[in-house]
Amino acid sequence: MIAFGPMSITLLICAAQGLLLAGLLLRARQNRAANRWLALLIIAVAALMTPYIIGYAGFYEKWPWLSFAPLSYTLAFGPLIYLYTATLVGAAPVRIWPHSVPVAAQFLAYAVVFPLPLATKNWWNGVAHEPFIDPLLDIAALVSIAAYSIAAYRQYRAYRMWLDDNRTDGVDFDPGWIRNFLAALALITLIWAGFLLAKWLDPARDYFDQFPLYVAFSALVLYLGIGGWRNADTAFPQATPAAPPEPLESAAPGRDWAAQGRLWLDRIEGEDLWRDPGLTLAALARILGTNTTYLSRGRGAAAGENFNAIINRHRVIEIQRVLACGDDPRDLLTLAFDAGFNSKASFNRAFLDMAGMSPSQWRLKSQKPQEI
């Protein structure tokens, strides 16, 4: 008898909501390729939940031939995690198909058996699938998720560094969502590993004992869908490789990069180049008549700071100078835009990092009468 109770309904509602959010991601206009990978990840997790949704409702008791339905795509989780992250930050791999080979093999492990007679499926499950294939697939999935998550985190860290080295408004595009997304997946993977260990220690556990795990998967589906949708239209700047050195400059061995860097820094300060709200490392290199590779090398040798810190430091110092005068009627945001900041978030973050307090706190401090 089919009966949807609290367990099956809970999972069904979460899976349906996740599939709806996946559909919205597939229709998003920005980051289309990345959002498709995330939508596929949500669909894959929802598919993993499906046997438990229908199992708790009694489908397998009424229609036992449903066993081995090819709904487990856990070996796709890792690749989809990585492809979403890498594509979002503009570092998608050139070849996609090698990442699909393991999940294709997993699909065949179920799809080949699914149409067989029930007696044959039960025999195969007893002699091969349950004792050998299923544990192997579970371990492979955990290893895959761990390896791909590490690779995805490295892409995230590299992108964060690229933002600081090439832009002054990186805080506006800081993909903290990726960090949180990877942390959530790591937590669910640990929970999953705990349930697999419990099953190995106590083989008598049945699929009703797995319900808390699938509640965790339900939470993951909702989190991925909601978080992904909230960030679906964020236009992340695409990381670009450094320009190759110019042949003429590369032919000058023994260059004093610290001295060259100081010359460039003096021009940045003397010509107020930092006031340009659209200034990037590439734009600055063009102004200074060099390339990003040499500019980064000279900047590092002379100042030991990234591009974001150097440019925003000038802007913060200018705002502090104006505030110290105490007679400027402009509000803080106007001062920030006039100094070269192009958003409130980047202004507040840079000021707090460099002054140790918020702009409003600095204004109050600078205008407070000094005791004699």
C-alpha positions as semicolon CSV with decimal commas, in nm:
position;residue;x (nm);y (nm);z (nm)
1;M;0,000;0,000;0,000
2;I;0,132;0,341;-0,099
3;A;0,119;0,590;0,189
4;F;0,311;0,917;0,201
5;G;0,392;0,975;0,567
6;P;0,599;1,242;0,744
7;M;0,932;1,093;0,634
8;S;0,855;1,067;0,265
9;I;0,668;1,401;0,256
10;T;0,955;1,585;0,424
11;L;1,205;1,461;0,170
12;L;0,963;1,508;-0,120
13;I;0,897;1,874;-0,036
14;C;1,269;1,950;-0,011
15;A;1,352;1,764;-0,331
16;A;1,070;1,937;-0,522
17;Q;1,181;2,278;-0,396
18;G;1,537;2,198;-0,498
19;L;1,428;2,097;-0,847
20;L;1,232;2,422;-0,880
21;L;1,542;2,622;-0,783
22;A;1,750;2,415;-1,026
23;G;1,506;2,511;-1,299
24;L;1,549;2,879;-1,211
25;L;1,926;2,840;-1,224
26;L;1,901;2,687;-1,568
27;R;1,715;3,000;-1,682
28;A;1,953;3,253;-1,522
29;R;2,105;3,497;-1,770
30;Q;2,440;3,557;-1,598
31;N;2,698;3,285;-1,534
32;R;2,495;3,050;-1,752
33;A;2,752;2,771;-1,776
34;A;2,834;2,779;-1,403
35;N;2,467;2,786;-1,304
36;R;2,400;2,481;-1,520
37;W;2,666;2,286;-1,334
38;L;2,513;2,384;-1,000
39;A;2,164;2,295;-1,126
40;L;2,294;1,951;-1,226
41;L;2,447;1,906;-0,880
42;I;2,112;1,987;-0,716
43;I;1,933;1,745;-0,951
44;A;2,190;1,474;-0,871
45;V;2,137;1,516;-0,495
46;A;1,758;1,516;-0,544
47;A;1,790;1,196;-0,749
48;L;1,986;1,034;-0,465
49;M;1,698;1,119;-0,231
50;T;1,432;0,974;-0,463
51;P;1,466;0,602;-0,366
52;Y;1,413;0,702;-0,003
53;I;1,118;0,926;-0,085
54;I;0,938;0,644;-0,262
55;G;1,078;0,377;-0,031
56;Y;0,937;0,538;0,281
57;A;0,603;0,563;0,095
58;G;0,597;0,185;0,026
59;F;0,677;0,183;-0,346
60;Y;0,932;-0,097;-0,321
61;E;0,694;-0,320;-0,126
62;K;0,429;-0,281;-0,394
63;W;0,661;-0,272;-0,697
64;P;0,984;-0,452;-0,604
65;W;1,099;-0,438;-0,967
66;L;1,189;-0,072;-0,902
67;S;1,511;-0,188;-0,737
68;F;1,830;-0,085;-0,919
69;A;1,660;0,216;-1,078
70;P;1,958;0,427;-1,196
71;L;1,910;0,721;-0,961
72;S;2,246;0,729;-0,785
73;Y;2,494;0,975;-0,935
74;T;2,720;1,033;-0,635
75;L;3,033;1,013;-0,852
76;A;2,906;1,327;-1,029
77;F;2,906;1,530;-0,707
78;G;3,281;1,597;-0,703
79;P;3,318;1,696;-1,069
80;L;3,010;1,919;-1,053
81;I;3,144;2,094;-0,741
82;Y;3,469;2,167;-0,921
83;L;3,314;2,260;-1,258
84;Y;3,075;2,505;-1,091
85;T;3,352;2,676;-0,895
86;A;3,604;2,685;-1,179
87;T;3,351;2,808;-1,435
88;L;3,219;3,077;-1,201
89;V;3,564;3,234;-1,166
90;G;3,659;3,192;-1,530
91;A;3,890;2,892;-1,498
92;A;3,679;2,617;-1,652
93;P;3,877;2,315;-1,780
94;V;3,909;2,279;-2,155
95;R;3,802;1,913;-2,158
96;I;3,490;1,816;-1,966
97;W;3,434;1,456;-2,073
98;P;3,707;1,293;-1,856
99;H;3,521;1,413;-1,547
100;S;3,208;1,224;-1,658
101;V;3,368;0,881;-1,697
102;P;3,328;0,766;-1,331
103;V;2,961;0,864;-1,311
104;A;2,896;0,696;-1,647
105;A;3,037;0,374;-1,501
106;Q;2,819;0,420;-1,191
107;F;2,512;0,468;-1,409
108;L;2,587;0,147;-1,598
109;A;2,628;-0,046;-1,271
110;Y;2,257;0,019;-1,209
111;A;2,115;0,060;-1,559
112;V;2,242;-0,277;-1,686
113;V;2,083;-0,461;-1,392
114;F;1,758;-0,261;-1,373
115;P;1,568;-0,436;-1,660
116;L;1,664;-0,786;-1,546
117;P;1,406;-1,018;-1,380
118;L;1,356;-0,956;-1,009
119;A;1,502;-1,294;-0,913
120;T;1,820;-1,220;-1,109
121;K;1,847;-0,874;-0,952
122;N;1,810;-1,018;-0,603
123;W;2,078;-1,278;-0,676
124;W;2,317;-1,015;-0,814
125;N;2,254;-0,788;-0,519
126;G;2,343;-1,068;-0,277
127;V;2,657;-1,197;-0,447
128;A;2,811;-0,877;-0,590
129;H;2,636;-0,544;-0,557
130;E;2,570;-0,513;-0,182
131;P;2,894;-0,675;-0,057
132;F;3,135;-0,527;-0,313
133;I;3,006;-0,278;-0,572
134;D;2,797;-0,056;-0,345
135;P;3,071;-0,005;-0,080
136;L;3,324;0,060;-0,356
137;L;3,100;0,325;-0,512
138;D;3,043;0,490;-0,173
139;I;3,416;0,507;-0,098
140;A;3,491;0,632;-0,449
141;A;3,226;0,904;-0,411
142;L;3,374;1,027;-0,081
143;V;3,727;1,030;-0,224
144;S;3,604;1,207;-0,538
145;I;3,419;1,473;-0,341
146;A;3,722;1,534;-0,118
147;A;3,966;1,560;-0,410
148;Y;3,746;1,783;-0,624
149;S;3,654;2,004;-0,327
150;I;4,021;2,065;-0,254
151;A;4,077;2,155;-0,619
152;A;3,774;2,385;-0,610
153;Y;3,899;2,556;-0,293
154;R;4,235;2,618;-0,460
155;Q;4,055;2,781;-0,750
156;Y;3,864;2,998;-0,505
157;R;4,184;3,102;-0,323
158;A;4,360;3,175;-0,653
159;Y;4,069;3,391;-0,761
160;R;4,072;3,582;-0,432
161;M;4,443;3,654;-0,483
162;W;4,380;3,757;-0,843
163;L;4,117;4,007;-0,731
164;D;4,357;4,166;-0,481
165;D;4,639;4,172;-0,735
166;N;4,434;4,320;-1,019
167;R;4,142;4,522;-0,882
168;T;4,059;4,761;-0,602
169;D;3,693;4,661;-0,574
170;G;3,751;4,292;-0,508
171;V;3,527;4,300;-0,200
172;D;3,230;4,364;-0,432
173;F;3,302;4,038;-0,610
174;D;3,445;3,830;-0,327
175;P;3,291;3,490;-0,396
176;G;3,239;3,411;-0,029
177;W;2,943;3,205;-0,147
178;I;3,190;2,955;-0,294
179;R;3,368;2,922;0,040
180;N;3,038;2,869;0,221
181;F;2,916;2,630;-0,049
182;L;3,230;2,418;-0,011
183;A;3,204;2,426;0,369
184;A;2,843;2,303;0,353
185;L;2,941;2,020;0,120
186;A;3,229;1,923;0,350
187;L;2,990;1,906;0,647
188;I;2,740;1,688;0,460
189;T;3,022;1,464;0,336
190;L;3,142;1,410;0,694
191;I;2,786;1,324;0,803
192;W;2,758;1,086;0,508
193;A;3,089;0,919;0,596
194;G;2,965;0,876;0,955
195;F;2,652;0,695;0,836
196;L;2,857;0,471;0,608
197;L;3,083;0,383;0,899
198;A;2,780;0,310;1,118
199;K;2,640;0,082;0,847
200;W;2,973;-0,100;0,821
201;L;2,988;-0,150;1,199
202;D;2,624;-0,253;1,220
203;P;2,502;-0,421;0,898
204;A;2,158;-0,466;1,052
205;R;2,081;-0,095;1,001
206;D;1,808;-0,052;0,738
207;Y;1,702;0,239;0,523
208;F;1,476;0,383;0,795
209;D;1,790;0,439;1,002
210;Q;1,923;0,650;0,715
211;F;1,647;0,910;0,744
212;P;1,859;1,172;0,932
213;L;2,120;1,149;0,658
214;Y;1,862;1,225;0,392
215;V;1,730;1,514;0,597
216;A;2,087;1,647;0,576
217;F;2,081;1,595;0,198
218;S;1,748;1,781;0,191
219;A;1,903;2,074;0,373
220;L;2,190;2,067;0,124
221;V;1,952;2,076;-0,171
222;L;1,773;2,381;-0,030
223;Y;2,098;2,555;0,062
224;L;2,253;2,501;-0,281
225;G;1,937;2,612;-0,456
226;I;1,873;2,925;-0,249
227;G;2,238;3,028;-0,223
228;G;2,304;2,956;-0,587
229;W;1,998;3,154;-0,697
230;R;2,096;3,453;-0,481
231;N;2,437;3,459;-0,650
232;A;2,321;3,351;-0,994
233;D;2,341;3,697;-1,152
234;T;2,658;3,824;-0,987
235;A;2,889;3,926;-1,271
236;F;3,223;3,802;-1,137
237;P;3,521;3,956;-1,321
238;Q;3,694;3,687;-1,518
239;A;4,050;3,617;-1,415
240;T;4,296;3,679;-1,697
241;P;4,650;3,546;-1,729
242;A;4,937;3,788;-1,688
243;A;5,063;3,947;-2,006
244;P;5,389;3,802;-2,138
245;P;5,696;4,019;-2,081
246;E;5,800;4,242;-2,369
247;P;6,108;4,117;-2,553
248;L;6,291;4,448;-2,509
249;E;6,251;4,449;-2,131
250;S;6,331;4,081;-2,097
251;A;6,664;4,150;-2,264
252;A;6,768;4,376;-1,971
253;P;6,922;4,141;-1,713
254;G;7,002;4,256;-1,361
255;R;6,731;4,521;-1,347
256;D;6,678;4,677;-1,004
257;W;6,312;4,594;-0,964
258;A;6,282;4,769;-0,628
259;A;6,408;5,094;-0,782
260;Q;6,183;5,053;-1,084
261;G;5,889;4,978;-0,857
262;R;5,952;5,294;-0,653
263;L;5,951;5,499;-0,973
264;W;5,613;5,354;-1,066
265;L;5,478;5,410;-0,714
266;D;5,596;5,771;-0,726
267;R;5,405;5,822;-1,050
268;I;5,092;5,666;-0,902
269;E;5,111;5,912;-0,611
270;G;5,236;6,218;-0,798
271;E;4,986;6,196;-1,082
272;D;4,695;6,090;-0,857
273;L;4,640;5,783;-1,070
274;W;4,470;5,621;-0,771
275;R;4,172;5,856;-0,813
276;D;4,048;5,662;-1,116
277;P;3,755;5,447;-0,991
278;G;3,799;5,207;-1,284
279;L;4,170;5,154;-1,231
280;T;4,288;4,794;-1,267
281;L;4,636;4,646;-1,280
282;A;4,610;4,611;-1,659
283;A;4,495;4,973;-1,702
284;L;4,773;5,099;-1,475
285;A;5,033;4,899;-1,667
286;R;4,920;5,065;-1,991
287;I;4,945;5,412;-1,832
288;L;5,295;5,338;-1,702
289;G;5,408;5,191;-2,033
290;T;5,478;4,839;-1,911
291;N;5,295;4,510;-1,870
292;T;5,122;4,349;-1,573
293;T;5,401;4,097;-1,518
294;Y;5,670;4,361;-1,471
295;L;5,442;4,598;-1,285
296;S;5,355;4,323;-1,035
297;R;5,723;4,237;-0,996
298;G;5,827;4,597;-0,935
299;R;5,534;4,662;-0,704
300;G;5,618;4,360;-0,496
301;A;5,990;4,444;-0,474
302;A;5,925;4,807;-0,378
303;A;5,623;4,782;-0,151
304;G;5,557;4,417;-0,070
305;E;5,182;4,483;-0,103
306;N;4,923;4,382;-0,356
307;F;4,767;4,620;-0,605
308;N;4,446;4,657;-0,402
309;A;4,634;4,763;-0,087
310;I;4,858;5,015;-0,266
311;I;4,581;5,196;-0,451
312;N;4,324;5,192;-0,173
313;R;4,582;5,312;0,080
314;H;4,620;5,635;-0,116
315;R;4,243;5,675;-0,123
316;V;4,206;5,616;0,251
317;I;4,488;5,859;0,330
318;E;4,320;6,125;0,116
319;I;3,988;6,078;0,294
320;Q;4,162;6,093;0,633
321;R;4,333;6,418;0,528
322;V;4,001;6,572;0,428
323;L;3,828;6,457;0,746
324;A;4,110;6,593;0,961
325;C;4,049;6,941;0,819
326;G;3,697;6,930;0,961
327;D;3,551;7,190;0,724
328;D;3,448;6,977;0,429
329;P;3,066;6,955;0,395
330;R;3,066;6,641;0,180
331;D;2,925;6,321;0,326
332;L;3,143;6,014;0,364
333;L;3,015;5,834;0,056
334;T;3,076;6,139;-0,163
335;L;3,427;6,164;-0,025
336;A;3,479;5,798;-0,102
337;F;3,363;5,833;-0,464
338;D;3,572;6,147;-0,513
339;A;3,878;5,958;-0,385
340;G;3,830;5,678;-0,637
341;F;3,621;5,417;-0,459
342;N;3,335;5,291;-0,672
343;S;3,120;5,123;-0,406
344;K;3,029;5,164;-0,041
345;A;3,136;4,808;0,038
346;S;3,490;4,847;-0,101
347;F;3,524;5,184;0,075
348;N;3,416;5,052;0,415
349;R;3,632;4,738;0,390
350;A;3,945;4,926;0,279
351;F;3,902;5,197;0,544
352;L;3,850;4,944;0,823
353;D;4,149;4,735;0,711
354;M;4,385;5,032;0,690
355;A;4,260;5,262;0,965
356;G;4,145;5,001;1,215
357;M;3,803;5,163;1,247
358;S;3,502;5,253;1,034
359;P;3,492;5,581;0,836
360;S;3,222;5,724;1,066
361;Q;3,428;5,641;1,375
362;W;3,730;5,808;1,219
363;R;3,529;6,119;1,139
364;L;3,410;6,146;1,500
365;K;3,761;6,090;1,628
366;S;3,921;6,342;1,391
367;Q;3,666;6,612;1,471
368;K;3,671;6,561;1,850
369;P;3,842;6,858;2,023
370;Q;4,187;6,763;2,147
371;E;4,255;6,815;2,515
372;I;4,547;7,047;2,592
